[in-house]
Amino acid sequence: KVEQARTARDALAKAIYEALFSFLVARINRSLTKKGPQEREEEGKHMTIGVLDIFGFEILPTNSFEQLCINYCNERLHVFFNQECFQMELSVYASEGVQMDSIQYNDNSSVLDFLEARPGGLFAMMEDELR
């Protein structure tokens, strides 16, 4: 019975987070523009917030909280990879006087800040709402 209770607790927690995530996405989408979703659809204009994972953007009809968490972890790894492979290597090259062209790469730290910030980040707001 204890294992069943744990499974039920975990399922309830996931359902609450999923519902809150869906609510927040809908609320953010409404706030991105003054026009309603149907008007935006008719005009073919969509404003979105995207989180890039290591393998690229996934186009899904509905993204879940679980997908956000997966993409968040991948994004965190991507930032680490960029720091290790680009920033550190570039500083080594500079210290050794190696001449090279500048390497441009996307830094999505602002997306991670949006999710992680305390207070005010998406995860912190979700946690506050669930207390």
URKA-V313393 format. One record per backbone hydrogen bond with DSSP energy under -0.5 kcal/mol. NH is the residue of the N-H (numbers start at 1). CO is the residue of the C=O. If there is no record, write none. Layout:
NH/CO ; NH/CO
This chain:
5/1 ; 6/2 ; 7/3 ; 8/4 ; 9/5 ; 10/6 ; 11/7 ; 12/8 ; 13/9 ; 14/10 ; 15/11 ; 16/12 ; 17/13 ; 18/14 ; 19/15 ; 20/16 ; 21/17 ; 22/18 ; 23/19 ; 24/20 ; 25/21 ; 26/22 ; 27/23 ; 28/24 ; 29/25 ; 30/26 ; 31/27 ; 32/28 ; 33/30 ; 40/36 ; 41/37 ; 42/38 ; 43/39 ; 44/40 ; 45/40 ; 46/44 ; 50/48 ; 52/50 ; 56/53 ; 60/58 ; 68/64 ; 69/65 ; 70/66 ; 71/67 ; 72/68 ; 73/69 ; 74/70 ; 75/71 ; 76/72 ; 77/73 ; 78/74 ; 79/75 ; 80/76 ; 81/77 ; 82/78 ; 83/79 ; 84/80 ; 85/81 ; 86/82 ; 87/82 ; 88/83 ; 90/86 ; 91/87 ; 92/88 ; 93/89 ; 94/90 ; 95/91 ; 96/92 ; 97/94 ; 98/93 ; 104/102 ; 108/106 ; 111/108 ; 112/108 ; 113/109 ; 114/110 ; 115/111 ; 116/112 ; 117/113 ; 121/117 ; 122/114 ; 123/115 ; 125/121 ; 126/122 ; 127/123 ; 128/124 ; 129/125 ; 130/126 ; 131/128
